[in-house]
């Protein structure tokens, strides 16, 4: 088999870059604590004593959460841009954006995560009661 010398050099560069990246994870303190990542990894049946792998999962999770939050923010801005002008003028005084479950579920849907929240009606007198004691 005849190997291309350039591909061998590219592979060596990739291996070196991967080694450097994994070594840098030892010095990095991720936003998501190692204990939390280890808990969910163990809960899913994954055990690994290598801290670098735990931190790699933490970095990937942090990136995913940041992307979802950014997409949800875009959905929020788009939703507020569709508000009629007379209501929007009143809201211009308060420039805060309000992230809703609808914004979050739309953002997650783009990543293949279907999020549904149960409807909650506080107007119902039987809300929160034991189903056996309800009189409807």
Legacy VTK file of the C-alpha trace (Angstrom):
# vtk DataFile Version 3.0
C-alpha trace
ASCII
DATASET POLYDATA
POINTS 136 float
0.000 0.000 0.000
1.408 3.343 -1.032
0.817 6.093 1.542
0.842 9.754 0.756
3.577 11.463 2.841
1.471 14.613 3.188
-1.382 12.682 4.809
1.041 11.206 7.358
2.241 14.698 8.252
-1.362 15.930 8.536
-2.200 13.031 10.800
0.824 13.816 12.992
-0.286 17.442 13.238
-3.796 16.321 14.200
-2.431 13.955 16.843
-0.217 16.691 18.264
-3.094 19.172 18.327
-5.323 16.609 20.056
-2.625 15.865 22.632
-2.147 19.580 23.282
-5.891 20.088 23.638
-6.278 17.182 26.063
-3.324 18.466 28.099
-4.883 21.933 28.252
-8.063 20.418 29.730
-6.109 19.552 32.878
-5.539 23.271 33.554
-9.043 24.369 32.529
-11.814 24.810 35.065
-15.119 24.418 33.216
-18.290 26.275 34.134
-20.050 22.972 34.773
-18.392 21.309 37.796
-16.634 17.968 37.324
-18.769 16.398 40.060
-21.985 17.252 38.222
-20.689 15.848 34.945
-19.439 12.707 36.696
-22.838 12.279 38.365
-24.740 12.348 35.062
-22.145 10.212 33.315
-22.426 7.622 36.102
-26.209 7.838 35.976
-26.070 6.941 32.282
-23.730 4.021 33.023
-20.433 5.593 31.972
-17.416 5.346 34.285
-14.041 6.865 33.456
-11.300 7.870 35.873
-9.756 10.298 33.353
-10.531 13.891 34.373
-9.742 15.110 30.861
-12.669 13.168 29.431
-15.000 14.530 32.109
-13.889 18.061 31.288
-14.285 17.399 27.571
-17.925 16.446 28.206
-18.307 19.591 30.365
-16.933 21.787 27.569
-19.230 20.160 24.992
-22.213 20.612 27.331
-21.303 24.239 27.962
-21.104 24.860 24.212
-24.483 23.191 23.648
-26.172 25.223 26.399
-24.639 28.457 25.069
-25.847 27.729 21.527
-29.364 26.870 22.705
-29.488 30.027 24.833
-28.325 32.132 21.887
-30.914 30.602 19.580
-33.637 31.090 22.199
-32.610 34.748 22.464
-33.008 35.119 18.689
-36.480 33.555 18.877
-37.345 35.935 21.719
-36.219 38.966 19.714
-38.142 37.755 16.658
-41.276 37.214 18.754
-41.054 40.685 20.256
-40.510 42.208 16.820
-43.919 40.873 15.762
-45.731 42.712 18.577
-48.020 45.478 17.232
-46.431 48.915 17.212
-48.713 50.485 19.845
-47.891 47.760 22.400
-44.232 47.789 21.411
-43.954 51.525 22.180
-45.094 50.821 25.736
-42.558 48.022 26.068
-39.697 50.169 24.711
-39.482 51.880 28.084
-38.585 48.543 29.661
-35.936 47.067 27.346
-35.670 43.716 29.108
-36.224 40.598 27.068
-38.355 37.848 28.566
-37.407 34.324 27.582
-40.438 32.061 27.428
-40.807 28.295 27.290
-41.991 28.757 23.713
-38.677 30.417 22.779
-36.695 27.694 24.518
-38.692 24.850 22.973
-38.268 26.321 19.473
-34.513 26.593 20.000
-34.254 23.040 21.345
-36.379 21.698 18.485
-33.636 22.861 16.080
-31.273 20.456 17.875
-33.700 17.541 17.833
-34.908 17.948 21.421
-38.686 18.073 21.754
-39.684 19.923 24.891
-43.238 19.922 26.103
-44.439 21.399 29.323
-47.668 20.398 30.920
-50.376 22.997 30.799
-51.111 24.410 34.213
-54.392 26.116 34.890
-54.487 27.960 38.204
-58.117 28.951 37.614
-59.348 25.423 38.218
-60.519 24.895 41.819
-59.331 21.275 41.721
-55.756 22.122 40.756
-53.278 20.361 42.989
-55.871 18.138 44.627
-55.705 14.377 44.848
-57.577 12.919 41.827
-59.622 10.654 44.127
-61.031 13.632 46.074
-61.932 15.803 43.088
-65.554 16.682 42.528
-65.976 17.666 38.927
LINES 1 137
136 0 1 2 3 4 5 6 7 8 9 10 11 12 13 14 15 16 17 18 19 20 21 22 23 24 25 26 27 28 29 30 31 32 33 34 35 36 37 38 39 40 41 42 43 44 45 46 47 48 49 50 51 52 53 54 55 56 57 58 59 60 61 62 63 64 65 66 67 68 69 70 71 72 73 74 75 76 77 78 79 80 81 82 83 84 85 86 87 88 89 90 91 92 93 94 95 96 97 98 99 100 101 102 103 104 105 106 107 108 109 110 111 112 113 114 115 116 117 118 119 120 121 122 123 124 125 126 127 128 129 130 131 132 133 134 135
